[in-house]
Amino acid sequence: MDPILTNSIEREAILRCQQGDQEAFRRVLDFHGDHLYRVALLITRDASLAEEAVQESLLAAWKKIRSFDLKREFRPWINRILINCIGKMTRRLKLPTAPVEEALPVADPAVSPEDSTLNAETASMLQSALRTLSVEHRTVLVLRFFNDFSLPEIAESTGWRVGTVKSRLHRATAALRDAVAASEGFGEPRLSGEEAQS
């Protein structure tokens, strides 16, 4: 669908939401539901926690929808609500380590078995490396590289300053690189675990 038309339909649906139309909110979810779940799953590393975070964030978004400024982009706004919900959850409990295969793209059947094996190995290595990072570092990497957010969009989604986003992105990338190197036997990661400094 044409992006301009999609944006127009989305904005019309949001406007109707602001007038109390719950059916229009379902239309908004069609645009963003899968994206929110994928982000939550990559950050929390747990399917049930991701679902809970998405449900909480959607409820919060519905309650706050009248305050949304239609001149702004909706995705960073709803991402910020999601990330705040995840933050509350991580303060309530220590998130367990779990596979995140469900958040990764399905293999292309046109890809050769050799390439498919390499892609699977790479995905597995990245999953393992991501698990070693702090929530803040996973968040900035997921938004930047899995969702192609700009630095200002990440700042708006997280509530961090752009300078903080740059710093965390730099440190998270270095930590991920070190974790991948360590998993391949090339050394120990400099930053790892939930206690990694951001």
C-alpha positions in Angstrom: 0.0 0.0 0.0 1.2 3.5 -0.8 2.9 5.0 2.4 1.1 8.3 2.0 -2.3 6.6 1.8 -1.3 4.3 4.8 -0.4 7.4 6.8 -3.6 9.1 5.9 -5.7 6.0 6.9 -3.7 5.7 10.1 -4.2 9.4 11.1 -7.9 9.2 10.3 -8.2 6.1 12.6 -6.2 7.9 15.4 -8.5 10.9 15.1 -11.5 8.7 15.4 -9.9 7.0 18.5 -9.5 10.4 20.0 -13.2 10.8 19.7 -13.8 7.6 21.6 -14.2 5.1 18.7 -12.9 1.7 19.9 -13.3 0.1 16.5 -10.9 2.6 15.1 -8.4 1.6 17.7 -8.5 -1.9 16.3 -7.6 -0.4 12.9 -4.6 1.3 14.6 -3.6 -2.1 16.1 -3.6 -3.6 12.6 -0.8 -1.1 11.7 1.3 -1.6 14.8 0.4 -4.8 16.7 3.0 -7.1 15.1 5.7 -4.5 15.4 5.1 -3.9 19.1 5.1 -7.6 19.8 8.4 -8.1 17.9 10.1 -5.2 19.8 8.8 -6.5 23.1 9.9 -10.1 22.4 13.4 -9.0 21.4 13.8 -6.9 24.5 12.2 -9.1 27.1 13.3 -12.4 25.5 10.1 -14.1 26.8 6.9 -14.6 24.8 4.5 -14.4 27.7 6.2 -11.2 29.1 6.2 -9.7 25.6 2.4 -10.3 25.3 1.8 -8.9 28.7 3.9 -5.8 27.9 2.0 -5.3 24.6 -1.4 -5.7 26.3 -0.4 -3.1 29.0 1.0 -0.7 26.5 -2.1 -0.9 24.3 -4.4 -0.3 27.3 -2.2 2.7 28.3 -2.2 4.0 24.7 -6.0 3.8 24.6 -6.2 5.8 27.8 -3.7 8.4 26.6 -4.8 8.6 22.9 -6.6 12.0 23.3 -3.2 13.5 24.3 -1.5 12.3 21.1 -0.5 15.2 18.8 -1.5 14.3 15.2 1.4 16.4 13.9 3.8 13.8 15.3 4.7 10.3 14.3 2.6 7.7 16.0 5.1 4.8 16.1 7.7 6.5 18.4 4.8 7.6 20.7 3.4 4.1 21.1 6.9 2.6 21.3 7.7 4.9 24.2 4.6 3.6 26.0 5.7 0.0 25.3 9.3 0.6 26.5 8.0 2.3 29.7 5.8 -0.8 30.3 8.8 -3.1 29.8 10.8 -0.9 32.1 8.2 -1.3 34.9 8.1 -5.1 34.3 11.9 -5.4 34.6 11.9 -3.5 37.8 9.2 -5.9 39.2 11.0 -9.1 38.3 14.2 -10.3 36.8 13.6 -11.3 33.2 14.5 -14.9 32.4 16.5 -15.9 29.4 14.4 -17.5 26.7 14.7 -18.0 22.9 13.6 -15.2 20.6 13.2 -17.2 17.5 9.6 -16.0 17.2 10.7 -12.5 16.7 13.1 -13.3 13.8 12.1 -13.4 10.2 11.0 -16.7 8.7 13.5 -18.3 6.3 13.1 -17.6 2.6 12.3 -20.9 0.8 14.4 -19.6 -2.2 17.5 -19.6 0.0 19.9 -22.5 -0.5 20.3 -25.0 2.3 23.9 -23.9 2.8 22.9 -20.2 3.1 19.9 -21.2 5.3 22.3 -23.0 7.7 24.6 -20.0 7.8 21.7 -17.7 8.4 20.4 -19.9 11.2 23.8 -20.0 12.8 24.2 -16.3 12.5 20.7 -15.7 14.0 21.5 -18.2 16.9 24.8 -16.4 17.6 23.1 -13.0 17.6 20.3 -14.3 19.9 22.9 -15.6 22.4 24.9 -12.3 22.2 21.8 -10.2 22.7 20.9 -12.1 25.8 24.1 -11.0 27.5 23.3 -7.3 27.1 21.4 -5.0 29.5 17.8 -4.1 28.8 18.8 -0.5 27.7 21.4 -1.9 25.3 19.0 -4.4 23.8 16.4 -1.7 23.5 18.6 0.7 21.5 19.8 -2.1 19.2 16.3 -3.5 18.6 15.0 -0.1 17.7 17.9 0.9 15.5 18.8 -2.3 13.7 15.7 -4.4 13.8 13.2 -1.6 13.2 15.4 1.0 11.4 14.5 3.9 13.7 16.5 7.1 13.4 18.3 8.5 16.4 15.6 11.1 17.0 12.9 8.4 16.8 14.8 6.3 19.3 15.1 9.3 21.6 11.4 10.0 21.3 10.5 6.3 21.9 12.7 5.9 25.0 12.6 9.4 26.5 16.4 9.6 26.3 18.3 12.5 24.9 19.8 12.0 21.4 23.3 12.2 22.9 22.4 9.4 25.3 21.0 7.4 22.4 24.3 7.8 20.5 26.3 6.8 23.5 24.2 3.8 24.4 24.1 2.7 20.7 27.9 2.9 20.5 28.4 1.0 23.8 25.7 -1.6 22.9 27.2 -2.2 19.4 30.6 -2.7 21.0 29.2 -5.0 23.7 27.3 -7.0 21.0 30.5 -7.3 18.9 32.5 -8.4 22.0 29.8 -11.0 22.9 29.8 -12.4 19.4 33.6 -12.6 19.4 33.5 -14.3 22.8 31.0 -16.9 21.6 33.3 -17.6 18.7 36.2 -18.1 21.1 38.0 -14.8 20.3 37.9 -13.3 23.8 35.7 -12.2 26.6 33.1 -9.5 26.2 34.0 -6.1 27.8 30.3 -5.4 28.7 27.9 -8.2 29.5 25.0 -9.1 31.6 22.2 -7.0 33.0 24.8 -5.0 35.0 26.4 -3.7 31.8 26.8 0.1 32.1 24.8 2.3 29.9 
